[in-house]
Amino acid sequence: MREVERQFILTAAWLFLRHGCASRARMLIEALVEDDPRDGVSAAAFSEMLLEEGRAEDALAVLRSADFPRKMARVEAILEARSLVMSGRSGESERRWKRYVDSLKGGRRTWISQ
């Protein structure tokens, strides 16, 4: 599937979601993830839907199977940290977020890592 087609389907899913048709949005997002499980954008959308349903472990599995572009590092870190907290692993969540913050600062010490 071409990038333009993927973007169109993601936009359609967002519109369905905004207008109260979550099941239709979910079908589109699931189709995108099935087509390319490594796509970080689709994985982020699908994991967000899973988190809304309270399925943190499933969301974590989707996130960990995807490749996120560098520009989506923050999205990946937030979704992974949320998934870990929701699954009762707050220590792992904190470490995941610190790892992201440290990557921004090049490993320098920040107020959040103190």
C-alpha positions as CSV (number, residue, x, y, z in Angstrom):
1,M,0.0,0.0,0.0
2,R,1.3,3.4,-0.9
3,E,1.9,6.1,1.7
4,V,-0.9,8.3,0.2
5,E,-3.4,5.5,0.6
6,R,-2.3,4.8,4.2
7,Q,-2.7,8.5,5.0
8,F,-6.1,8.6,3.5
9,I,-7.2,5.6,5.5
10,L,-5.8,7.1,8.7
11,T,-7.7,10.3,8.0
12,A,-10.9,8.4,7.4
13,A,-10.4,6.5,10.6
14,W,-9.9,9.7,12.5
15,L,-13.1,11.2,11.0
16,F,-15.1,8.1,12.0
17,L,-13.7,8.3,15.5
18,R,-14.6,12.0,15.8
19,H,-18.1,11.3,14.7
20,G,-18.8,8.5,17.1
21,C,-18.1,5.5,14.8
22,A,-15.3,3.9,16.8
23,S,-16.0,0.4,15.4
24,R,-15.5,1.6,11.9
25,A,-12.4,3.5,12.8
26,R,-11.0,0.4,14.5
27,M,-11.6,-1.8,11.4
28,L,-9.6,0.6,9.3
29,I,-6.8,0.9,11.8
30,E,-6.6,-2.9,12.2
31,A,-6.5,-3.3,8.5
32,L,-3.5,-0.9,8.3
33,V,-1.7,-2.8,11.1
34,E,-2.4,-6.1,9.5
35,D,-1.0,-4.8,6.2
36,D,2.2,-3.5,7.7
37,P,2.7,-4.3,11.4
38,R,6.0,-2.4,11.4
39,D,4.4,0.9,10.5
40,G,4.8,3.2,13.5
41,V,2.0,5.6,12.6
42,S,-0.6,2.8,12.3
43,A,0.7,1.1,15.4
44,A,0.4,4.3,17.4
45,A,-3.2,4.8,16.3
46,F,-4.1,1.2,17.1
47,S,-2.4,1.2,20.5
48,E,-4.2,4.4,21.4
49,M,-7.5,2.6,20.6
50,L,-6.4,-0.4,22.7
51,L,-5.5,1.8,25.6
52,E,-8.9,3.4,25.5
53,E,-10.4,-0.1,25.8
54,G,-8.1,-0.8,28.8
55,R,-6.1,-3.4,26.9
56,A,-2.6,-2.2,27.9
57,E,-0.7,-5.4,27.3
58,D,-2.1,-5.7,23.8
59,A,-1.2,-2.0,23.1
60,L,2.3,-2.7,24.4
61,A,2.7,-5.7,22.1
62,V,1.6,-3.6,19.1
63,L,4.0,-0.8,20.0
64,R,7.0,-3.1,20.5
65,S,6.4,-4.8,17.1
66,A,6.5,-1.5,15.2
67,D,9.3,0.7,13.8
68,F,8.8,4.3,14.7
69,P,10.4,7.0,12.7
70,R,12.7,9.3,14.6
71,K,10.2,12.1,14.5
72,M,7.7,10.0,16.4
73,A,10.1,9.1,19.3
74,R,8.0,11.1,21.7
75,V,4.7,9.5,20.6
76,E,6.3,6.1,21.0
77,A,7.7,6.9,24.5
78,I,4.3,8.4,25.7
79,L,2.3,5.4,24.5
80,E,4.7,2.9,25.9
81,A,4.9,4.6,29.2
82,R,1.1,4.8,29.4
83,S,0.8,1.1,28.5
84,L,3.3,0.1,31.2
85,V,1.5,2.2,33.9
86,M,-1.9,0.8,32.9
87,S,-0.5,-2.8,33.2
88,G,0.8,-2.1,36.7
89,R,4.5,-1.7,35.8
90,S,5.1,1.9,36.9
91,G,8.8,1.4,37.6
92,E,9.3,0.3,34.0
93,S,7.2,3.2,32.8
94,E,9.3,5.7,34.7
95,R,12.5,4.2,33.3
96,R,11.1,4.3,29.8
97,W,10.2,7.9,30.1
98,K,13.6,8.8,31.6
99,R,15.3,7.0,28.7
100,Y,13.4,9.1,26.2
101,V,14.3,12.4,28.1
102,D,17.9,11.4,28.3
103,S,18.0,10.7,24.6
104,L,16.9,14.3,24.0
105,K,19.6,15.8,26.3
106,G,22.3,13.5,25.0
107,G,22.5,11.8,28.4
108,R,23.0,15.0,30.3
109,R,21.4,15.2,33.7
110,T,18.0,17.0,33.7
111,W,15.5,17.9,36.4
112,I,13.4,14.8,35.5
113,S,16.3,12.4,36.0
114,Q,17.4,13.7,39.4
